[in-house]
Amino acid sequence: MKERFLMKEIDPAAYTAMLGLEKYLTGTGISPLHQEMIRVRASQLNGCAFCINQHTQDARKAGETEQRLYLLSAWKESPQFTPAERIILAMTEEITFISREGLTETTYQQALKEFGLKGSSELIMAINIINAWNRIGISTHRVPGQ
C-alpha cells in the first residue's frame, strides 16, 4: 500500500480543525488512559493500522499494560477491565458500528449512571473524533510508523 497524501500538507485547514477537536479532549474528564483505550479499540474495529500503531504506543506511555492491550479485542471475555471501562468499550463499539444498532439504550443508561450527562457527552465526542481520524487514515493510506 502506498500512502496517498498527508492531510496536513494538502488541506491544512481541515487538519487544523481536527487538531482543534483533539485539543478539546484535553479539557474533558476522560483520563488519558481511557482516551487511548477508546482510540485503540475504535482503530481495531475500523482496521486503521496507522492509528493502531500510534495509539498502542501512546497507551503504553499513558501507563497501559501489555496484557490489557493484547486483551482489548476480547474485552468482553477479559476480567482485566473495570465496569466503567466496559461501558466505555461498549460505547466505543456501538458508536463505531453506528449502522448496526447505534448507541443502545442500555449502554446509554449505564453511561449516564457511571459518567453523568457531561461525561457521557465527552465520551461520545472522543469516540467520534477517533472514528474521523480512522477514516482519514484509511482513506489516505497512512502508513504505520511514518
Backbone as numpy.savetxt, mean C-alpha at the origin, in Angstrom:
# Nx Ny Nz CAx CAy CAz Cx Cy Cz
11.76 -6.96 -20.08 10.91 -5.79 -20.08 11.81 -4.56 -20.08
11.49 -3.63 -20.91 12.25 -2.39 -21.02 11.43 -1.25 -20.42
12.08 -0.46 -19.59 11.39 0.68 -19.00 10.96 1.66 -20.09
9.72 2.10 -20.03 9.18 2.97 -21.06 9.62 4.42 -20.86
9.40 4.95 -19.68 9.82 6.32 -19.36 9.68 6.53 -17.86
10.27 7.61 -17.37 10.13 8.00 -15.97 9.12 9.14 -15.90
8.07 8.93 -15.14 7.02 9.93 -15.01 7.58 11.27 -14.56
8.53 11.25 -13.63 9.04 12.52 -13.11 9.77 13.34 -14.17
10.27 12.67 -15.21 10.95 13.38 -16.30 9.98 13.84 -17.39
9.01 13.00 -17.72 8.10 13.29 -18.83 6.94 14.19 -18.40
6.44 13.98 -17.19 5.30 14.77 -16.70 5.56 15.16 -15.25
6.49 16.11 -15.04 6.85 16.47 -13.67 5.69 16.99 -12.82
4.72 17.64 -13.43 3.58 18.14 -12.66 2.76 16.98 -12.07
2.55 15.95 -12.86 1.82 14.77 -12.38 2.61 14.09 -11.26
3.90 13.95 -11.45 4.77 13.32 -10.46 4.75 14.13 -9.15
4.82 15.44 -9.28 4.79 16.31 -8.10 3.46 16.18 -7.36
2.38 16.04 -8.11 1.07 15.85 -7.48 1.05 14.55 -6.67
1.62 13.50 -7.23 1.69 12.23 -6.50 2.55 12.37 -5.24
3.64 13.10 -5.35 4.49 13.32 -4.17 3.74 14.11 -3.10
2.85 14.98 -3.53 2.01 15.71 -2.58 1.12 14.77 -1.78
0.61 13.75 -2.44 -0.19 12.74 -1.73 0.68 11.97 -0.75
1.91 11.66 -1.14 2.84 10.98 -0.23 3.11 11.86 0.99
3.28 13.16 0.76 3.54 14.08 1.87 2.34 14.10 2.82
1.14 14.05 2.27 -0.06 13.98 3.09 0.04 12.82 4.09
0.53 11.68 3.63 0.60 10.49 4.48 1.48 10.70 5.71
2.49 11.55 5.60 3.38 11.77 6.74 2.66 12.47 7.90
1.56 13.13 7.61 0.80 13.80 8.65 -0.37 13.01 9.19
-0.50 11.76 8.74 -1.60 10.93 9.22 -1.19 10.17 10.49
-2.15 9.49 11.06 -1.88 8.66 12.23 -1.43 7.25 11.89
-1.21 6.98 10.62 -0.78 5.64 10.21 0.72 5.51 10.45
1.10 4.52 11.22 2.53 4.33 11.52 3.30 4.03 10.24
4.58 4.40 10.21 5.40 4.08 9.03 5.39 2.57 8.71
5.40 1.75 9.74 5.37 0.30 9.52 4.07 -0.12 8.84
2.96 0.42 9.28 1.67 0.07 8.67 1.55 0.66 7.27
2.12 1.83 7.04 2.13 2.38 5.69 2.86 1.44 4.74
4.00 0.93 5.18 4.76 0.02 4.33 4.04 -1.31 4.15
3.34 -1.77 5.18 2.56 -3.00 5.06 1.51 -2.84 3.96
0.84 -1.71 3.96 -0.16 -1.42 2.93 0.51 -1.40 1.56
1.63 -0.71 1.46 2.32 -0.58 0.17 2.78 -1.92 -0.37
3.35 -2.74 0.49 3.84 -4.05 0.03 2.68 -4.93 -0.39
1.65 -4.99 0.45 0.54 -5.91 0.13 -0.19 -5.50 -1.13
-0.50 -4.22 -1.28 -1.17 -3.78 -2.51 -0.28 -4.05 -3.73
1.00 -3.81 -3.58 1.93 -4.04 -4.70 2.01 -5.52 -5.06
1.94 -6.40 -4.05 1.88 -7.84 -4.33 0.63 -8.17 -5.12
-0.49 -7.64 -4.68 -1.77 -7.94 -5.34 -1.79 -7.43 -6.78
-1.20 -6.26 -7.00 -1.18 -5.67 -8.34 -0.04 -6.19 -9.21
0.92 -6.86 -8.61 2.05 -7.38 -9.38 3.04 -6.30 -9.81
3.22 -5.28 -8.98 4.16 -4.21 -9.31 5.52 -4.54 -8.70
6.38 -5.10 -9.53 7.70 -5.53 -9.07 8.53 -4.38 -8.52
8.49 -3.23 -9.19 9.25 -2.07 -8.73 8.85 -1.70 -7.31
7.55 -1.61 -7.07 7.05 -1.20 -5.76 7.28 -2.28 -4.69
7.13 -3.54 -5.05 7.42 -4.61 -4.09 8.87 -4.51 -3.65
9.77 -4.36 -4.60 11.19 -4.25 -4.30 11.46 -3.05 -3.38
10.92 -1.90 -3.76 11.16 -0.67 -3.00 10.58 -0.75 -1.59
9.35 -1.20 -1.49 8.67 -1.11 -0.20 9.00 -2.24 0.76
9.48 -3.37 0.27 9.99 -4.38 1.22 11.26 -3.85 1.87
12.08 -3.15 1.10 13.29 -2.54 1.68 12.91 -1.46 2.69
11.94 -0.62 2.32 11.48 0.44 3.22 10.85 -0.15 4.48
10.13 -1.25 4.34 9.51 -1.91 5.50 10.58 -2.40 6.47
11.64 -2.99 5.94 12.73 -3.43 6.80 13.33 -2.25 7.56
13.52 -1.14 6.86 14.07 0.07 7.51 13.13 0.59 8.59
11.84 0.38 8.42 10.85 0.82 9.40 10.71 -0.16 10.56
11.45 -1.27 10.50 11.44 -2.24 11.59 10.69 -3.52 11.32
10.20 -3.72 10.12 9.48 -4.96 9.80 10.46 -6.13 9.79
9.97 -7.29 10.20 10.82 -8.48 10.24 10.75 -9.23 8.91
11.78 -9.98 8.65 11.81 -10.82 7.45 10.64 -11.80 7.48
10.40 -12.42 8.63 9.34 -13.42 8.72 7.99 -12.84 8.32
7.66 -11.66 8.85 6.36 -11.08 8.53 6.29 -10.66 7.07
7.39 -10.22 6.49 7.39 -9.90 5.06 7.14 -11.16 4.24
7.76 -12.27 4.63 7.55 -13.52 3.92 6.10 -13.99 4.03
5.49 -13.74 5.17 4.13 -14.23 5.43 3.03 -13.27 5.00
3.39 -12.09 4.55 2.39 -11.08 4.22 1.37 -11.57 3.20
1.81 -12.32 2.21 0.87 -12.80 1.19 -0.07 -13.88 1.73
0.24 -14.42 2.90 -0.60 -15.43 3.53 -1.05 -14.95 4.92
-1.29 -13.66 5.06 -1.61 -13.08 6.36 -2.83 -13.69 7.02
-3.79 -14.15 6.24 -5.01 -14.72 6.84 -4.71 -16.01 7.61
-3.66 -16.70 7.22 -3.28 -17.96 7.87 -2.10 -17.78 8.81
-1.68 -16.55 9.07 -0.48 -16.29 9.85 -0.81 -15.57 11.15
-0.47 -16.17 12.29 -0.80 -15.52 13.57 0.11 -14.33 13.91
1.06 -14.02 13.05 2.01 -12.94 13.33 1.42 -11.54 13.19
0.20 -11.42 12.70 -0.40 -10.11 12.47 -1.47 -9.82 13.52
-1.44 -8.60 14.03 -2.37 -8.19 15.09 -3.78 -8.03 14.51
-4.78 -7.97 15.39 -6.14 -7.71 14.89 -6.24 -6.40 14.10
-5.58 -5.35 14.55 -5.61 -4.08 13.81 -4.95 -4.23 12.44
-3.85 -4.96 12.38 -3.18 -5.19 11.10 -4.04 -6.02 10.16
-4.79 -6.94 10.71 -5.69 -7.76 9.89 -6.77 -6.89 9.25
-7.24 -5.91 9.98 -8.23 -4.97 9.41 -7.58 -4.17 8.29
-6.38 -3.67 8.54 -5.65 -2.90 7.52 -5.43 -3.75 6.27
-5.04 -4.99 6.44 -4.78 -5.87 5.29 -6.06 -6.22 4.56
-7.14 -6.44 5.31 -8.44 -6.70 4.66 -8.87 -5.48 3.84
-8.72 -4.30 4.42 -9.05 -3.07 3.69 -8.20 -2.96 2.43
-6.92 -3.25 2.56 -6.01 -3.15 1.42 -6.47 -4.07 0.29
-6.81 -5.30 0.62 -7.24 -6.24 -0.41 -8.58 -5.83 -1.02
-9.53 -5.46 -0.19 -10.86 -5.13 -0.69 -10.85 -3.87 -1.55
-10.06 -2.88 -1.16 -9.99 -1.65 -1.94 -9.16 -1.85 -3.20
-8.10 -2.62 -3.11 -7.29 -2.90 -4.30 -8.11 -3.66 -5.33
-8.90 -4.62 -4.87 -9.77 -5.39 -5.77 -11.18 -4.80 -5.72
-11.29 -3.52 -5.94 -12.53 -2.76 -5.78 -13.68 -3.32 -6.62
-13.37 -3.91 -7.77 -14.44 -4.39 -8.65 -15.08 -5.69 -8.14
-14.49 -6.34 -7.18 -15.08 -7.58 -6.65 -16.26 -7.25 -5.75
-16.00 -6.69 -4.61 -17.05 -6.31 -3.67 -16.87 -4.89 -3.17
-15.69 -4.36 -3.36 -15.36 -3.08 -2.75 -15.05 -3.28 -1.28
-14.97 -2.19 -0.57 -14.77 -2.26 0.87 -16.07 -2.76 1.50
-16.04 -3.96 2.02 -17.26 -4.56 2.56 -17.72 -3.82 3.82
-18.98 -3.93 4.09 -19.55 -3.29 5.28 -18.92 -3.86 6.55
-18.65 -5.16 6.55 -18.04 -5.79 7.73 -16.67 -5.19 8.00
-15.84 -5.12 6.98 -14.50 -4.57 7.16 -14.56 -3.10 7.51
-15.44 -2.37 6.86 -15.59 -0.94 7.14 -15.98 -0.72 8.60
-16.93 -1.48 9.11 -17.36 -1.33 10.50 -16.23 -1.69 11.47
-15.46 -2.72 11.14 -14.31 -3.07 11.97 -13.29 -1.93 11.99
-13.06 -1.32 10.83 -12.12 -0.20 10.74 -12.61 0.97 11.57
-13.89 1.29 11.46 -14.44 2.39 12.26 -14.24 2.14 13.75
-14.49 0.92 14.17 -14.35 0.57 15.59 -12.89 0.68 16.04
-11.99 0.23 15.19 -10.56 0.19 15.56 -9.86 1.54 15.37
-10.17 2.24 14.27 -9.41 3.43 13.89 -10.22 4.73 13.91
-11.53 4.64 14.06 -12.37 5.83 14.01 -12.56 6.28 12.57
-13.37 7.30 12.40 -13.68 7.80 11.07 -12.46 8.42 10.40
-11.73 9.25 11.13 -10.54 9.91 10.56 -9.48 8.87 10.20
-9.19 7.95 11.09 -8.20 6.92 10.82 -8.60 6.03 9.65
-9.87 5.72 9.55 -10.35 4.91 8.43 -10.19 5.66 7.12
-10.49 6.96 7.15 -10.31 7.79 5.97 -8.84 7.81 5.54
-7.95 7.96 6.50 -6.51 7.98 6.20 -6.06 6.66 5.59
-6.56 5.55 6.12 -6.20 4.24 5.56 -6.71 4.10 4.13
-7.93 4.54 3.87 -8.46 4.49 2.51 -7.58 5.30 1.57
-7.14 6.46 2.00 -6.26 7.28 1.16 -4.92 6.59 0.94
-4.34 6.02 1.98 -3.04 5.33 1.84 -3.13 4.19 0.83
-4.20 3.45 0.89 -4.41 2.32 -0.03 -4.58 2.83 -1.46
-5.34 3.89 -1.62 -5.53 4.45 -2.95 -4.25 5.03 -3.52
-3.43 5.64 -2.69 -2.17 6.23 -3.17 -1.24 5.15 -3.70
-1.06 4.06 -2.97 -0.14 3.02 -3.48 -0.73 2.35 -4.72
-2.05 2.23 -4.78 -2.64 1.66 -5.99 -2.36 2.55 -7.20
-2.39 3.86 -7.01 -2.06 4.78 -8.11 -0.59 4.62 -8.50
0.31 4.56 -7.52 1.73 4.36 -7.83 1.93 3.03 -8.57
1.25 1.98 -8.13 1.36 0.68 -8.81 0.97 0.78 -10.26
-0.10 1.48 -10.53 -0.57 1.62 -11.91 0.40 2.43 -12.75
1.04 3.41 -12.14 2.07 4.16 -12.86 3.27 3.27 -13.11
3.72 2.55 -12.09 4.88 1.68 -12.22 4.69 0.58 -13.25
3.54 -0.03 -13.24 3.25 -1.11 -14.19 3.09 -0.56 -15.59
2.40 0.55 -15.73 2.17 1.15 -17.06 3.44 1.61 -17.72
4.38 2.09 -16.91 5.64 2.61 -17.46 6.76 1.58 -17.43
6.44 0.36 -16.96 7.42 -0.73 -16.89 8.63 -0.36 -16.02
8.37 0.21 -14.84 9.46 0.53 -13.95 10.23 -0.73 -13.61
11.53 -0.64 -13.64 12.41 -1.79 -13.39 12.84 -1.77 -11.93
12.64 -2.89 -11.22 13.04 -2.94 -9.80 14.51 -2.59 -9.63
14.79 -1.82 -8.58 16.16 -1.48 -8.25 16.72 -0.29 -9.01
15.92 0.33 -9.85 16.42 1.50 -10.59 15.71 2.76 -10.18
